[in-house]
Amino acid sequence: MGVTKEDVEAALTSAMNPSYLVTTAASVPLLPPPSSSFARCFASLFCDICISFRPKILRVVDTSGGCGASFEIEIVSELFQGKRLLERHRMVNTALAEQLKQIHALSIKKVLSPDQWNPPPPQPEAAVAEPPPAPTAEA
């Protein structure tokens, strides 16, 4: 048993949640009515990313001014752990191949592992004391 794309899309366009799509605690993009082509494209893009990558953080922003032709995304997922940047971008492009046929542009701003998103705080460097100057013998 799992969550299907249809389940996620239905939840996004349900009567309980027609206007908002929560992507991160700090980012709640406003969606147009579910009947618009932009909302369908946005929901499809969002759902495919969620299903493919199970992200800890996902940010999808319409950069086209509302027509749904251009998006910017940031993904934080454990599936990116140990992968090089080029591999990560290829993973995203492969997962979104069908959506890329329908939109004009997709800007992949960040594809990070959770460790990269929230790195451990830097350890304070130990203070290095310079040795005192050597005594000079003056005659």
N, C-alpha and C positions, 0 to 999 in steps of 0.2 A: 504494500500500500504506500502510495506517495502522492505528492502534489503534482497535478498536471498543469500545463500551460492554461488550459481552459478554466481550471479552478482558480488560478491566480487572476486571470482576466475577469472572471465573474465577480470575484471579491473586489476588484478595483472599480468595477462599474456598477456595483450593487447600490440599492437605495440607501444603505447605511453609510456608504462612503463614496458619494458621487463626485466630490470636488477636490479631494486631497489625496495625495499619494505620498506616504511617509517613506523617505529614503534613508535619512539619517536623523539623529536626534536634533541636529541643528538645521536641517534643510527639509522644508516641506513645500515642494513646488505645487503651484496651483494648476489644476487641469481644467480644460474646457469641458462642456457636456460630453458624455461618453459617445454620443452619436457622431461627433465630428471625426473626420479622417485623421486629424492631428492626434486626438485622444487615442484612437485605435493604434496608430503608429507608435506613439509614446508608450502605451501599455504593452504592446507587442515587444518593443525593444527592452523595456524594463523586465518583463516576464522572462524573456529568453536569457537575459543576463542572470536573473535570479536562479533560474533552473540550471543553467550551465555552470555557474561559478559559486553558488551559495555564498554570496558576499557577506562579509561582516559589515561593510559600509558600501553603499552604492549611491552615487550622485549622477543624475541624468538631467541635463539642462538643455532646453530648446534655445539655440543661438540664432534661430532664423527669424525671430520676431513674431512667432506665433503660427507660422504656416506648417511647421513640422518637417521642414526640408533639411535642417541642419541641427545636429546634437553634439554635445560635449559630455563625456563620461569620465567618471573616476570610480575605480573598483578596488576594493581591498578584500582579498580572498586567500584562504589557505592553499588553494590550488596553484597559486603563483610562487609558493615557497620553493626555492632552489632553481627557479627558471630565470633565464636571461630575459632582458627587456624585449628583444626581438621575438622570442618564443611566446611571451605573454601577449604581445600585440597580435601575433598570428593566431593564438588561441581565441582572442576576442573576435578577430575578423572571421574566423571559421564559424564560431558560434552564431554570429550575426549575419551570415552570408545572405539569407533571404531578406532581411531588413535593409541591408546595404543596396539592394536592387531598387528599393522604393524611396530612399532618402538621398538627398544631394551630397551631404557631407557628414562624416563622423570624426570628431576629434577625440582621440583617446589621451586625455590629460595625464591620468595616473593609473597604473596597474601595479599595485603593491601587495606584498604579503603583510600579514598583521604585524610582524616584527619590524618591517620597514615603516609602517604607518605610525606605530607607537614604539619607537626604539627605546631601550632602557636609558635612563639618564646617564650622562657621562660621569665617570668616576673622577673625583677631584684628584688632580695631580699632586703628588707629594712635593713639598717645597724642597728645592735643591739648594743647599747652602754652598756658596763658593768657598773654597779653602782660603784661609788667611794668606796674605802674601808671605813669601819666604823671607826670613830675616836677611838683611844684607850686612856684610862685614865691611865696616868702614875703618880705615886705619888712621 
